[in-house]
């Protein structure tokens, strides 16, 4: 037998070896899939059985704002939540898990980029969750643009080593939260920063500073092209399907020990992603509020009426004392003052601590008597100012990589191939986004039916314009209903005529 094998034709030997190798590989792949399937299914089953607050319409003691990056969450935090909650009730800034202190007394608001696994640290039955969902393509593009924008700020330094050293020194001297402390930017920005310096050094060596492309998304001499960003393993792990993984509690910033393995299994075996998606959908269903970035006005109105109204009611019921709140101001002012993600270029050094405390004391007193209409008015003024500040920062930052300049018009230059690649890589987020749209539509219709016409808040966001979004489906349903009734009535008449004829 052995001698027969030795005498076998080398070609046949090679074929047999390849067949054996293929069978062995197939067996290994099958075993890996079975293991992954078991791990993912066990997690999904456990997650679905964990207590989810069934009273999703009532604001509980603690509001957890699960901030999916690049969905407009900063606007809600600064222009809604900070206007609603006294600073004494805000949990310590927790844009990474090391800063979260659940033991703080009177902690009723938690706004963070942490994923849903944060709920492991919170009292589930006393916590309401809110979030905002965005079209995955727009969210990926915005993540790319923001990574470039923040990284470009460091180009004021002569080299990467100097920029890194100065950044560490500044962060060590302050108690504020830097963008480099915040997930996912603590991974994406340093990576993009290194890439920008590498490309700048290459341009200087060539003695050329001109861009070879008109599209800011394809200026490889100036910055990382969008296609390269989209295909990079770092982005595939952190950005793609990011909303689904964040709401499922499975990011690389998760509290769950098995999060990395589950995420890896889903990335290796696409079909297993449906289990993760199912959990994310169930959690969206149970949330107090789900907003849509694209439906800005309608989402803001819903937030004010659903969340804002209940926060105001809680404040009145608790009967907070302005004097008590004032005692807590000095320890809370710095928590967001140094947040570099939101700081403006305007010099604010002339404002003293006493002046800030006075302004905050006045705002604390106004909260208890605020109406939903007034909240919306405050929000509109705040968002206008915030957007102007962000626009100035962005302009100043992108000047350092001119002529690259991101805009809605510039996005039209992105190839269909790249856009389709983004959709494919974000297949879970695409489904989750569609589901979020359904939730939003149903809740919006319910809200519009419940709003008291005497409130006056509907005028702030053009009630007629809001209704136009939903009146077409409603009219279609009405038409179908009338058609069914018409057919049914005709059928009844025919039956009656037949009976009459048979009778005679």
Secondary structure by P-SEA (a helix, b strand, c coil): caaaaaaccaaaaaaaaaaaaaaaaaaaaaaaaaaaaaaaaaaaaaaaaccccccccccccbbbcccccccaaaaaaaccccccccccccccccccccccccccccccccccccccccccccccccbbbbbccccaaaaaaaaaaaaaaaaacccccccaaaaaaaaaaaaaacccccccccccccccaaaaaaaaaaaaaaaaaacccccccccccccccccccaaaaaacccccccccaaaaaaaacccccccccaaaaaaaaaaaccccaaaaaaaaaaaaaaccbbbbcccaaaaaaaaaaacaaaaaaaaaaacccaaaaaaaccccccccccccccccccccccccaaaaaaaaaaaaaacccccaaaaaaaaaaaaaaaaaaaaaaaaaaacccccccccccccccccaaaaaaaaaaaaaaaaaaaaaaaaaaaaaaaaaaaccccccccccccaaaaaaacaaaaaaaaaaaaaaaaaaaaaaaaaaaaaaaaac
